[in-house]
Structure formats: structure tokens, C-alpha cells
Amino acid sequence: MIEFAHPAPHALHTERLSLTDLVTADFVSTYAMDTNEAVMKYIGGAEQRTFDDYYAFITQRLSLWIGERFHMWAMRLHGRDEFLGWVMIKPIRDTQHVEVGYRMLPSSWGKGYATEATRAVLDYGFNVAGLDEITGVTHPDNAASQHVLTKCGLMRDGTLNYNGGGEIPFYRMARSDFEVANRR
């Protein structure tokens, strides 16, 4: 197995969370999460590949998504090793959009971790990566994910044909809206 490491690591910290770029050791946890039916309910179903095939697939995808400005971070509580999920910022294929996204284990749901991590990634995207806009997409039936996006200040703006898979709810936030929200 080829070792995976982010080409330009950039850790983020929130009140409760440490967000560190995914490394090879994290993929056992991401695989366990992606084979969980409840986690994957709105994402296309649980992962069916073997771990080795999954690892090859996900590291290939990450090599397309991440770089100096774009990251996928593992979420953990400060000082703990337990993997809670991941949060990312990456370009949406075949568009000019950059999305924030997250996926978490059921044991982490309902605790505000996704909102906390998303806010940190928005701050990173606007203030470190220098983006002018950040977007989000979610399955039409995933009310919890829609709540996270709106709670973080993203506004619904119609739908987007996401990666050729059909129209799904589309959210966006401009840098100016982020700046106004953070002056309060």
C-alpha cells in the first residue's frame, strides 16, 4: 500500500475539535464509516469494495481534490485519538464552485461537531485559501445536513447537477456574507 500524506498539511482547531489532514492511518476509519448504511443513506449506499480497492479509489480521488488550498481533514476531539468523521473543502468537478462537505460516524451526530468543523473550514476557505465563494450540496432528504449548511450561513440557491448525478439542493456563501456574519 502506498503511503498517503497531504502535500501541504494545514491543521485547524476549534473549541472542541482538532482537524488534521487525512493520512494513511485514517483510511481504516474512513472505510468503516463509508461501509456504514446509516452514514451512506444519502450518499449512494454503503461502500461495497474491499479495503484495498477502496484505499486505491479514495487516494486517487484525493489526489484530484486536494492540494495547497484544498484539504480533507480528520475530525477528533482535542487530545483524543477517536475518529469522529471528516470535513473537506474541494472543487466541484466541471464547475467553478468550491464546496465544503462533511461525513461523520453516527456516534458523533447531533453534537454540533459538523457545524463547528464547517465554520472552521469556512474561515480557512475565506481567510487562508482566499476564496470569494464557498458552496455546499446535500441530498434533498438530508434535513440534518441542510441544517448544518444554513446554520453556518450558507443560503439555498436552487439546485446543482452534481457530478452528473442529478439535481440536488445547492447552497452558497460569499466572502462578504462571511465577513458580515463574523462581525457580530
VENURRA-V31846 format. One record per residue. N is the residue number from 1. PHI is phi in whole degrees, 0 to 359 (none if undefined). OMEGA is omega in radians with two decimals (NA if undefined). NEAR is the number of other ideal C-beta (glycine too) atoms within 8 Angstrom. Layout:
BEGIN
N:PHI:OMEGA:NEAR ; N:PHI:OMEGA:NEAR
END
This chain:
BEGIN
1:none:3.12:5 ; 2:283:3.12:4 ; 3:292:3.11:6 ; 4:250:3.04:9 ; 5:212:3.14:8 ; 6:295:-3.12:11 ; 7:290:-3.12:6 ; 8:216:-3.04:6 ; 9:304:3.11:7 ; 10:208:-3.14:9 ; 11:281:3.05:9 ; 12:235:3.12:12 ; 13:224:3.08:8 ; 14:240:3.14:10 ; 15:303:-3.08:4 ; 16:246:-2.93:7 ; 17:247:2.90:16 ; 18:250:3.12:11 ; 19:247:-3.12:14 ; 20:238:-3.14:10 ; 21:304:3.12:13 ; 22:301:3.03:13 ; 23:231:-3.06:11 ; 24:310:-3.09:8 ; 25:299:-3.13:5 ; 26:285:-3.02:11 ; 27:288:3.01:14 ; 28:296:3.13:8 ; 29:289:3.13:9 ; 30:293:3.10:12 ; 31:295:3.10:12 ; 32:300:3.13:9 ; 33:293:-3.06:13 ; 34:286:3.04:12 ; 35:265:3.14:8 ; 36:274:-3.10:11 ; 37:302:-3.12:7 ; 38:295:3.14:6 ; 39:296:-3.00:13 ; 40:268:-3.09:13 ; 41:310:-3.07:6 ; 42:259:-3.02:8 ; 43:244:3.09:8 ; 44:119:3.10:3 ; 45:98:-3.08:6 ; 46:296:3.11:9 ; 47:301:-3.12:8 ; 48:249:-3.11:4 ; 49:289:2.95:7 ; 50:293:3.13:5 ; 51:301:-3.12:9 ; 52:298:3.11:7 ; 53:292:3.08:8 ; 54:299:-3.13:13 ; 55:300:3.12:11 ; 56:298:-3.14:8 ; 57:295:-3.03:9 ; 58:290:3.12:10 ; 59:291:3.07:11 ; 60:294:3.11:8 ; 61:298:-3.13:8 ; 62:297:3.12:11 ; 63:295:3.07:7 ; 64:277:-3.01:5 ; 65:271:-2.92:11 ; 66:259:-3.13:12 ; 67:182:-3.10:7 ; 68:297:-3.10:5 ; 69:259:-3.03:9 ; 70:250:-3.00:12 ; 71:219:2.92:11 ; 72:229:-3.04:12 ; 73:253:2.96:15 ; 74:279:3.10:13 ; 75:260:3.04:15 ; 76:216:2.99:12 ; 77:290:3.12:9 ; 78:309:3.06:8 ; 79:75:3.14:4 ; 80:241:3.13:6 ; 81:266:-3.06:4 ; 82:298:3.10:6 ; 83:283:-3.14:12 ; 84:263:-3.07:12 ; 85:158:3.09:14 ; 86:225:3.04:13 ; 87:223:-3.07:16 ; 88:216:2.92:15 ; 89:222:-3.05:15 ; 90:205:3.05:11 ; 91:289:3.02:9 ; 92:270:-3.09:13 ; 93:309:3.07:5 ; 94:62:3.05:5 ; 95:221:3.03:7 ; 96:266:-3.04:2 ; 97:276:3.01:10 ; 98:240:-3.07:13 ; 99:247:2.90:13 ; 100:260:3.14:16 ; 101:212:-3.09:10 ; 102:204:3.04:13 ; 103:210:-3.06:9 ; 104:222:3.03:14 ; 105:290:-3.14:12 ; 106:306:3.14:8 ; 107:294:-3.14:5 ; 108:258:-3.10:11 ; 109:291:3.02:8 ; 110:75:-3.11:3 ; 111:249:3.13:5 ; 112:84:-3.11:6 ; 113:295:-3.13:13 ; 114:297:3.11:13 ; 115:295:-3.13:10 ; 116:298:3.14:12 ; 117:292:3.14:16 ; 118:297:3.09:14 ; 119:299:3.11:10 ; 120:295:3.14:14 ; 121:290:3.06:15 ; 122:299:3.11:14 ; 123:300:3.08:11 ; 124:301:-3.07:13 ; 125:300:-3.12:13 ; 126:279:-2.99:13 ; 127:264:3.11:6 ; 128:249:-3.11:9 ; 129:283:3.08:9 ; 130:72:3.14:7 ; 131:284:3.09:10 ; 132:267:-3.13:5 ; 133:207:3.04:10 ; 134:230:-3.09:15 ; 135:241:3.07:15 ; 136:213:3.08:12 ; 137:227:3.14:12 ; 138:203:3.07:12 ; 139:299:-3.12:9 ; 140:302:-3.11:6 ; 141:264:-3.07:5 ; 142:268:-3.10:9 ; 143:298:-3.12:6 ; 144:296:3.13:7 ; 145:292:3.09:12 ; 146:298:3.11:12 ; 147:296:3.11:8 ; 148:300:-3.11:12 ; 149:300:-3.11:12 ; 150:288:3.10:11 ; 151:297:3.12:7 ; 152:276:3.06:12 ; 153:103:3.06:10 ; 154:285:-3.10:13 ; 155:249:3.09:9 ; 156:296:3.14:9 ; 157:221:3.09:6 ; 158:76:-3.11:5 ; 159:231:3.11:7 ; 160:222:3.01:12 ; 161:282:-2.98:7 ; 162:274:3.10:10 ; 163:51:3.10:6 ; 164:74:-3.08:5 ; 165:265:3.13:6 ; 166:113:-3.09:5 ; 167:282:3.07:6 ; 168:225:-3.14:12 ; 169:305:-3.06:10 ; 170:239:-3.13:12 ; 171:235:3.10:15 ; 172:211:3.06:12 ; 173:217:3.07:13 ; 174:271:3.10:8 ; 175:306:-3.11:9 ; 176:298:3.09:6 ; 177:293:3.10:10 ; 178:297:-3.14:14 ; 179:297:3.11:9 ; 180:297:-3.12:8 ; 181:297:-3.10:8 ; 182:269:3.04:7 ; 183:276:-3.07:5 ; 184:291:NA:4
END
